[in-house]
Every structure is written in C-alpha cells, then in structure tokens.
Amino acid sequence: MPDRKKTKVLIVDDDVFISEQLCSILEELDYKVSEIAFNAESAIKALQSKTPDIAILDIHMHGKNQGFEIASYIRQHLNIPFVFLTSFADESTVNEASKLTPDGYILKPFNEATIFSTLNIVLKRHQQNNSYFAIKIGHEIHKVKDSDLLYIMSSDKYIEIQTKTRKYLKRDSIDNFIKTNKLKGVTRVHRSYAVKLENIDSVKGSVIYIQQQEIPISHTYKEAFTKSYNVL
C-alpha cells in the first residue's frame, strides 16, 4: 500500500468551503495536498507543473462539467488515478462520467470514512496494476507487470516464468528469483512451483488451477499456502 504521507493529492472544486473541508480531512489522514484548484484551467496547470499521485475532481464547476475536461486531460497525458466528486447522481451525468473511466466516485456530502476507504481502494488498485519486475535473460531485460505473472516452475537448473502472454526460461532458482525481484503475492506451493495468488482460478483438494494448468500443492507448503490464499 502506498505511503499516505508521501501521497500527493490534487483537489479541484470551485466551492471554497468544500475544498477546505476536503483538504482538512486529507491532512488528518496524513495525505499531502499538493494543490487546490478551482477550475479546469488552474487544475491542468497544476497537473503540468507538479504531477500529483491522485486527483479528486468536482464534476460541476462554474455552471459547466469542467471535471470531465480535466479527467480527459489526465487520461490522455498522465498515468495517475482520479476520483470524481459530485452531488449529481442522475443517469445522464453518470453515463457521461463513465466514458472517462474514473477510478472511483465520492458523493457529497462526504465524511472521513468515505474519503479514506475510496482513496485506499483506488491507490492500492492503481499500484497493483502499475507494478513491474524485470527478467534478465542474457543481454535482454524484459519488463513484466506484477499482475501478469501466473506461476513459476522449476526445471533442473532453470525456472520457467509463465505470464499471461508468454513463457520465459531463465537460469535461476524459484526462491532466489522471488527474493531478487521482491515479488509480492507469490508463494511456494511445491518444491517445483510458486504461484501468483490473485491469478488462481480455483483450488480443488491439493491441486491449483491457473488457466487450465494443474499445479500440485505438496504437504510441506499446504498450511502456509492455505493461510495466504484465505487472506485474499
């Protein structure tokens, strides 16, 4: 989970009372408010000069849906999540907002619990979807998304790293590869296998199924695997 004390939040709202209230709550939660903007123009300037880690955008400002303009800019130019802040829950506004694929919504009136839970979920999901590790094979370095890893299989002095799109063969051990790349959510289930927990399709008895691949769970690792898997 991202460190809240290092997470910079941009607030965009034309209501001074709302923006100050939101700023106060965020600071209480240990987030760092990078800037407060009051319209699309000042918000885009803020995004260009000091990119935040997340933006909270009021949809309706100064009689227009300026939040959509800011959201469109973010989607086109930045890789940060944004949350729409609105008191409008009518169908047409929701349909228009959904076209910009926001990472979340906060409805007014809001409270500390709502702000905390929404940002916590959004930032965690964004971090997971944008976390990578490197596979070095000879002189080549392959960048792989954490979320694309399916499982790692040991084969003699080599390991096979299976992702959603391809397989990599590397001279290494499973434990050393996991440790070197600081892989999260990957656990040993057998002397010859480690799996990415979130990509498991099902577990039946002592067999794990990942994209039609059957992976055995040995007695040695069963208890640790069960505890890890049940946390998800």
Secondary structure as GFF3:
##gff-version 3
##sequence-region A 1 232
A	DSSP	three_ten_helix	4	6	.	.	.	ID=ss1
A	DSSP	beta_strand	8	12	.	.	.	ID=ss2
A	DSSP	alpha_helix	16	28	.	.	.	ID=ss3
A	DSSP	beta_strand	32	37	.	.	.	ID=ss4
A	DSSP	alpha_helix	40	49	.	.	.	ID=ss5
A	DSSP	beta_strand	54	58	.	.	.	ID=ss6
A	DSSP	alpha_helix	66	77	.	.	.	ID=ss7
A	DSSP	beta_strand	82	86	.	.	.	ID=ss8
A	DSSP	alpha_helix	91	98	.	.	.	ID=ss9
A	DSSP	beta_strand	104	107	.	.	.	ID=ss10
A	DSSP	alpha_helix	112	129	.	.	.	ID=ss11
A	DSSP	beta_strand	132	137	.	.	.	ID=ss12
A	DSSP	beta_strand	140	145	.	.	.	ID=ss13
A	DSSP	three_ten_helix	146	148	.	.	.	ID=ss14
A	DSSP	beta_strand	149	155	.	.	.	ID=ss15
A	DSSP	beta_strand	158	163	.	.	.	ID=ss16
A	DSSP	beta_strand	167	171	.	.	.	ID=ss17
A	DSSP	alpha_helix	174	181	.	.	.	ID=ss18
A	DSSP	beta_strand	186	190	.	.	.	ID=ss19
A	DSSP	beta_strand	193	196	.	.	.	ID=ss20
A	DSSP	three_ten_helix	197	199	.	.	.	ID=ss21
A	DSSP	beta_strand	202	204	.	.	.	ID=ss22
A	DSSP	beta_strand	207	210	.	.	.	ID=ss23
A	DSSP	beta_strand	213	216	.	.	.	ID=ss24
A	DSSP	alpha_helix	219	231	.	.	.	ID=ss25
###
